[in-house]
Every structure is written in structure tokens, then in C-alpha cells.
Amino acid sequence: MTHGRGKKGGRGAGLRGGRGNAGLLKHRFMYMTKYMPEHYIGKHGFKRPQKMIKKERCINVGKLVELFPGKSSIDLEKEGYDKLLGGGNIQKKLTIKVKKASAKAVDKIKALEGEVTLIQDK
């Protein structure tokens, strides 16, 4: 009847319930939960839509003279920057308008008798 091939007649891993991870959601479910807890089933978590994430464009104090030569008054909001950071050195008195500024950046500009004006969002 089976010609010496036993149950399921040589149709591939029949008696042991499939090869590899076959049956993890059925007859090997307890094995999976016990020995493979990282083997997730279904969807997990939440991915925030990219259009909801706003990335701030930042600029360092040291780049101001390089990017805006000859200017003593710079409106960084009109130039497309959101935040002023304190990296680099500055040797020139500047008047700057920006939405946000780090304390280090404000100290560097005020040390040269410059001025930083923070713009309030509407």
C-alpha cells in the first residue's frame, strides 16, 4: 500500500509536520512562543507619516559670514533656516533674526555686541 515509504508516501516531510518553520501559526505555535519570542506575527507599532515630521534647518554661527558676506543684518527665516547653533567662530558684529537659537550662539554674537532677535511663530 505505501511501498515501504510510510505515512504520506514520500511527499516530503509529511510525518514531521513540514520542514523548517512550517506550522508556526498552527501546530507549532507553542514552540514558537516559547523558543522564538522575537518571531513577531502581524503588524506591530506605528510609523508616523513623513509629512507630519518637520525637520529644522540649522546653521552654525561660523557659517554666517561665509554664506552671507558683506551683510551685517541677516533674517535667517527668510533665508530658510529655523535654528542658529553655536558652532564655529565669528569676528564680525551681526544682527540676526531667527525662530530659535542656542544659548551658545547667542553668547557668541552678544560678545561682539551683536543682537539676536527671536521670531515668535504665529
N, CA, C and O of each residue as an XYZ file, in Angstrom:
488
protein
N       0.818     -1.196      0.000
C       0.000      0.000      0.000
C       0.868      1.269      0.000
O       0.641      2.168     -0.810
N       1.870      1.351      0.911
C       2.732      2.533      0.934
C       4.075      2.244      0.284
O       4.900      3.147      0.149
N       4.308      0.995     -0.123
C       5.554      0.594     -0.775
C       6.775      0.917      0.067
O       7.822      1.283     -0.467
N       6.645      0.783      1.388
C       7.765      0.986      2.282
C       8.078      2.435      2.596
O       9.101      2.724      3.218
N       7.223      3.345      2.182
C       7.510      4.770      2.412
C       6.780      5.332      3.631
O       6.950      6.508      3.951
N       6.000      4.553      4.293
C       5.321      5.011      5.488
C       4.198      5.979      5.202
O       3.667      6.018      4.092
N       3.831      6.768      6.214
C       2.708      7.693      6.113
C       3.016      8.812      5.102
O       4.156      9.266      5.000
N       2.029      9.233      4.388
C       2.087     10.298      3.375
C       2.987      9.956      2.197
O       3.296     10.839      1.397
N       3.405      8.741      2.066
C       4.001      8.190      0.852
C       5.089      9.006      0.172
O       5.038      9.169     -1.047
N       6.073      9.529      0.903
C       7.208     10.192      0.270
C       6.909     11.564     -0.275
O       7.574     12.010     -1.210
N       5.904     12.265      0.294
C       5.554     13.582     -0.224
C       6.286     14.711      0.499
O       5.828     15.854      0.473
N       7.388     14.417      1.128
C       8.237     15.461      1.694
C       7.855     15.924      3.072
O       6.899     16.687      3.213
N       8.568     15.490      4.103
C       8.437     15.946      5.490
C       7.012     15.857      6.000
O       6.600     16.669      6.829
N       6.263     14.897      5.524
C       4.851     14.796      5.886
C       4.639     14.373      7.317
O       3.803     14.954      8.008
N       5.356     13.397      7.778
C       5.117     12.862      9.103
C       5.542     13.834     10.203
O       4.939     13.845     11.276
N       6.551     14.637      9.959
C       7.008     15.561     10.990
C       6.338     16.925     10.913
O       6.745     17.844     11.622
N       5.344     17.077     10.090
C       4.558     18.323     10.081
C       5.158     19.443      9.277
O       4.864     20.605      9.559
N       5.979     19.162      8.294
C       6.554     20.188      7.442
C       8.008     20.450      7.762
O       8.523     20.032      8.799
N       8.658     21.151      6.851
C      10.076     21.478      7.018
C      10.246     22.886      7.584
O       9.408     23.760      7.359
N      11.324     23.096      8.310
C      11.683     24.437      8.772
C      10.650     25.030      9.707
O      10.264     24.409     10.697
N      10.200     26.245      9.387
C       9.248     26.959     10.245
C       7.805     26.736      9.833
O       6.928     27.502     10.235
N       7.539     25.718      9.050
C       6.167     25.436      8.654
C       5.353     25.090      9.882
O       5.809     24.331     10.738
N       4.160     25.635      9.978
C       3.260     25.330     11.076
C       3.468     26.163     12.323
O       2.920     25.829     13.374
N       4.242     27.240     12.244
C       4.456     28.051     13.438
C       3.170     28.718     13.912
O       3.027     28.976     15.107
N       2.250     28.999     13.033
C       0.982     29.609     13.433
C      -0.090     28.563     13.686
O      -1.225     28.910     14.013
N       0.244     27.313     13.544
C      -0.749     26.248     13.738
C      -0.248     25.257     14.767
O      -0.355     25.516     15.966
N       0.294     24.134     14.338
C       0.628     23.067     15.267
C       1.944     23.275     16.005
O       2.227     22.534     16.947
N       2.759     24.251     15.617
C       3.988     24.541     16.347
C       3.927     25.906     17.033
O       4.963     26.526     17.273
N       2.741     26.366     17.342
C       2.568     27.701     17.910
C       3.213     27.818     19.288
O       3.875     28.817     19.570
N       3.034     26.819     20.151
C       3.617     26.867     21.487
C       5.147     26.824     21.423
O       5.823     27.458     22.234
N       5.683     26.086     20.472
C       7.131     26.048     20.282
C       7.639     27.439     19.924
O       8.676     27.875     20.422
N       6.904     28.133     19.059
C       7.311     29.470     18.638
C       7.258     30.460     19.801
O       8.183     31.252     19.984
N       6.179     30.420     20.587
C       6.063     31.376     21.679
C       7.091     31.123     22.771
O       7.513     32.058     23.452
N       7.497     29.876     22.946
C       8.452     29.545     23.983
C       9.898     29.792     23.558
O      10.675     30.393     24.300
N      10.253     29.331     22.375
C      11.653     29.363     21.944
C      11.986     30.470     20.941
O      13.162     30.735     20.690
N      10.989     31.107     20.377
C      11.230     32.168     19.383
C      10.377     33.395     19.727
O       9.526     33.777     18.924
N      10.573     34.018     20.880
C       9.705     35.146     21.253
C       9.874     36.354     20.344
O       8.976     37.193     20.271
N      11.010     36.465     19.646
C      11.225     37.603     18.746
C      10.567     37.413     17.396
O      10.587     38.324     16.568
N       9.981     36.243     17.154
C       9.337     35.944     15.865
C       7.930     36.551     15.873
O       6.964     35.901     16.274
N       7.830     37.813     15.422
C       6.573     38.546     15.521
C       5.565     38.078     14.489
O       5.911     37.597     13.409
N       4.327     38.236     14.859
C       3.232     37.872     13.972
C       2.397     39.118     13.742
O       2.013     39.785     14.702
N       2.114     39.440     12.514
C       1.266     40.578     12.209
C       2.004     41.896     12.297
O       3.234     41.928     12.339
N       1.252     42.983     12.325
C       1.819     44.328     12.342
C       2.047     44.779     13.780
O       1.243     44.494     14.668
N       3.153     45.487     13.995
C       3.471     45.984     15.326
C       3.936     47.425     15.221
O       4.673     47.791     14.306
N       3.500     48.224     16.158
C       3.976     49.602     16.217
C       3.241     50.533     15.290
O       2.209     50.190     14.713
N       3.801     51.729     15.161
C       3.181     52.790     14.386
C       4.275     53.593     13.709
O       5.255     53.968     14.354
N       4.128     53.860     12.437
C       5.082     54.683     11.709
C       4.414     56.012     11.402
O       3.414     56.080     10.686
N       4.985     57.053     11.954
C       4.415     58.377     11.763
C       4.565     58.808     10.304
O       5.628     58.620      9.711
N       3.512     59.385      9.722
C       3.603     59.848      8.332
C       4.697     60.903      8.172
O       4.826     61.796      9.010
N       5.481     60.803      7.105
C       6.615     61.699      6.902
C       6.194     63.153      6.726
O       6.949     64.066      7.063
N       4.985     63.373      6.196
C       4.550     64.760      6.012
C       4.257     65.447      7.346
O       4.180     66.674      7.403
N       4.093     64.663      8.425
C       3.856     65.233      9.741
C       5.159     65.624     10.434
O       5.146     66.419     11.373
N       6.279     65.073      9.977
C       7.566     65.317     10.614
C       8.226     66.541      9.975
O       8.466     66.562      8.768
N       8.516     67.552     10.784
C       9.163     68.751     10.270
C      10.610     68.751     10.738
O      10.883     68.715     11.938
N      11.521     68.790      9.800
C      12.933     68.820     10.138
C      13.409     70.270     10.117
O      13.172     71.006      9.159
N      14.079     70.658     11.188
C      14.584     72.022     11.283
C      15.860     72.167     10.469
O      16.740     71.308     10.522
N      15.958     73.247      9.721
C      17.214     73.572      9.037
C      18.031     74.437      9.970
O      17.598     75.517     10.373
N      19.210     73.961     10.311
C      20.070     74.650     11.270
C      21.304     75.207     10.566
O      21.723     74.709      9.521
N      21.867     76.241     11.157
C      23.098     76.831     10.640
C      23.967     77.230     11.832
O      23.465     77.690     12.857
N      25.260     77.048     11.680
C      26.203     77.422     12.733
C      26.624     78.873     12.587
O      26.603     79.443     11.496
N      27.006     79.454     13.715
C      27.460     80.849     13.735
C      28.660     81.036     12.812
O      28.775     82.065     12.146
N      29.547     80.055     12.769
C      30.749     80.165     11.948
C      30.484     80.224     10.456
O      31.335     80.705      9.708
N      29.336     79.754      9.997
C      29.000     79.755      8.568
C      28.307     81.040      8.114
O      28.145     81.258      6.913
N      27.901     81.883      9.045
C      27.126     83.078      8.679
C      27.899     84.021      7.769
O      27.374     84.463      6.746
N      29.135     84.333      8.126
C      29.933     85.275      7.325
C      30.276     84.647      5.977
O      30.344     85.339      4.961
N      30.491     83.334      5.976
C      30.835     82.633      4.732
C      29.654     82.607      3.755
O      29.839     82.794      2.552
N      28.439     82.374      4.271
C      27.260     82.282      3.395
C      26.647     83.633      3.067
O      26.037     83.797      2.010
N      26.803     84.609      3.969
C      26.222     85.933      3.759
C      27.312     86.994      3.874
O      27.308     87.765      4.834
N      28.243     87.057      2.924
C      29.340     88.028      3.031
C      28.837     89.460      2.832
O      27.963     89.717      2.004
N      29.397     90.367      3.594
C      29.050     91.788      3.442
C      27.766     92.196      4.124
O      27.420     93.378      4.105
N      27.047     91.270      4.724
C      25.801     91.618      5.410
C      26.061     91.733      6.903
O      26.774     90.918      7.490
N      25.472     92.757      7.507
C      25.569     92.891      8.963
C      24.234     92.571      9.626
O      24.171     92.343     10.834
N      23.172     92.555      8.831
C      21.843     92.208      9.337
C      21.315     91.042      8.496
O      21.205     91.154      7.275
N      20.990     89.928      9.151
C      20.566     88.723      8.434
C      19.247     88.236      9.009
O      19.118     88.056     10.220
N      18.259     88.021      8.131
C      16.985     87.419      8.529
C      17.035     85.950      8.111
O      16.793     85.618      6.951
N      17.351     85.081      9.063
C      17.533     83.663      8.746
C      16.224     82.967      8.387
O      16.234     81.944      7.702
N      15.103     83.511      8.842
C      13.810     82.911      8.476
C      13.554     83.084      6.973
O      13.075     82.162      6.312
N      13.870     84.255      6.444
C      13.702     84.486      5.004
C      14.695     83.665      4.187
O      14.417     83.306      3.043
N      15.841     83.371      4.769
C      16.859     82.582      4.080
C      16.574     81.081      4.170
O      17.264     80.281      3.538
N      15.561     80.696      4.952
C      15.153     79.296      5.016
C      15.730     78.503      6.170
O      15.696     77.273      6.146
N      16.261     79.178      7.183
C      16.827     78.487      8.341
C      15.914     78.677      9.544
O      15.304     79.730      9.725
N      15.836     77.622     10.367
C      14.956     77.644     11.532
C      15.699     77.864     12.839
O      15.134     78.418     13.782
N      16.968     77.435     12.915
C      17.678     77.487     14.186
C      19.133     77.897     13.981
O      19.774     77.500     13.008
N      19.635     78.689     14.902
C      21.028     79.126     14.900
C      21.777     78.375     15.991
O      21.390     78.405     17.159
N      22.851     77.702     15.598
C      23.657     76.930     16.535
C      24.991     77.618     16.786
O      25.386     78.503     16.028
N      25.687     77.217     17.848
C      26.887     77.926     18.287
C      28.205     77.394     17.773
O      29.245     77.738     18.336
N      28.224     76.575     16.736
C      29.483     76.037     16.231
C      30.274     77.064     15.432
O      29.701     77.888     14.719
N      31.587     77.007     15.558
C      32.458     77.902     14.798
C      32.727     79.213     15.524
O      32.245     79.458     16.630
N      33.520     80.044     14.852
C      33.904     81.341     15.424
C      33.394     82.464     14.532
O      33.142     82.277     13.341
N      33.252     83.621     15.136
C      32.768     84.794     14.408
C      33.616     85.995     14.839
O      33.966     86.124     16.013
N      33.943     86.869     13.887
C      34.750     88.046     14.205
C      34.039     89.347     13.860
O      34.650     90.413     13.937
N      32.790     89.290     13.491
C      32.080     90.453     12.993
C      30.794     90.672     13.794
O      30.151     89.707     14.208
N      30.422     91.920     14.010
C      29.180     92.259     14.704
C      28.002     92.009     13.752
O      27.978     92.528     12.636
N      27.019     91.206     14.207
C      25.878     90.855     13.370
C      24.570     91.085     14.116
O      24.502     90.978     15.341
N      23.529     91.405     13.343
C      22.168     91.474     13.856
C      21.385     90.373     13.148
O      21.301     90.358     11.920
N      20.816     89.457     13.920
C      20.208     88.265     13.329
C      18.784     88.093     13.828
O      18.503     88.255     15.015
N      17.874     87.756     12.890
C      16.504     87.375     13.229
C      16.360     85.890     12.916
O      16.701     85.442     11.821
N      15.855     85.131     13.883
C      15.724     83.684     13.710
C      14.636     83.165     14.651
O      14.338     83.797     15.665
N      14.040     82.010     14.316
C      12.996     81.427     15.168
C      13.565     80.898     16.478
O      13.026     81.167     17.552
N      14.665     80.138     16.383
C      15.280     79.541     17.576
C      16.781     79.754     17.520
O      17.366     79.852     16.441
N      17.399     79.824     18.693
C      18.852     79.967     18.770
C      19.339     79.294     20.041
O      18.694     79.376     21.086
N      20.477     78.632     19.945
C      21.059     78.014     21.136
C      21.696     79.097     22.005
O      22.033     80.179     21.526
N      21.852     78.783     23.283
C      22.424     79.755     24.225
C      23.864     80.089     23.856
O      24.300     81.230     24.008
N      24.598     79.097     23.372
C      25.992     79.309     22.983
C      26.087     80.279     21.794
O      26.976     81.129     21.750
N      25.162     80.142     20.830
C      25.156     81.035     19.667
C      24.845     82.468     20.087
O      25.476     83.410     19.609
N      23.882     82.629     20.971
C      23.513     83.972     21.439
C      24.679     84.600     22.200
O      24.946     85.792     22.045
N      25.372     83.815     23.015
C      26.515     84.348     23.764
C      27.640     84.804     22.837
O      28.254     85.844     23.075
N      27.913     84.038     21.788
C      28.988     84.398     20.851
C      28.674     85.691     20.113
O      29.562     86.516     19.896
N      27.417     85.869     19.729
C      27.040     87.078     18.992
C      27.005     88.292     19.921
O      27.435     89.379     19.536
N      26.498     88.114     21.135
C      26.448     89.231     22.091
C      27.834     89.612     22.599
O      28.033     90.745     23.037
N      28.786     88.701     22.550
C      30.153     89.017     22.968
C      30.786     90.043     22.039
O      31.668     90.794     22.455
N      30.346     90.084     20.785
C      30.835     91.073     19.820
C      29.856     92.239     19.655
O      29.875     92.945     18.647
N      28.995     92.425     20.673
C      27.998     93.495     20.703
C      26.978     93.373     19.584
O      26.421     94.372     19.129
N      26.738     92.156     19.148
C      25.694     91.897     18.155
C      24.353     91.682     18.835
O      24.228     91.825     20.051
N      23.335     91.332     18.020
C      21.989     91.173     18.556
C      21.302     89.988     17.884
O      21.404     89.796     16.672
N      20.601     89.200     18.697
C      19.800     88.081     18.187
C      18.356     88.344     18.569
O      18.033     88.501     19.747
N      17.478     88.390     17.554
C      16.045     88.591     17.790
C      15.335     87.287     17.472
O      15.457     86.760     16.366
N      14.592     86.766     18.442
C      13.842     85.540     18.237
C      12.453     85.864     17.727
O      11.736     86.665     18.328
N      12.074     85.250     16.630
C      10.773     85.477     15.991
C       9.783     84.471     16.577
O      10.061     83.273     16.635
N       8.641     84.964     17.003
C       7.588     84.087     17.540
C       6.765     83.495     16.396
O       6.420     84.197     15.446
N       6.447     82.180     16.493
C       5.578     81.546     15.488
C       4.161     82.054     15.652
O       3.718     82.395     16.749
N       3.465     82.093     14.530
C       2.082     82.595     14.553
C       1.116     81.471     14.777
O      -0.093     81.697     14.827
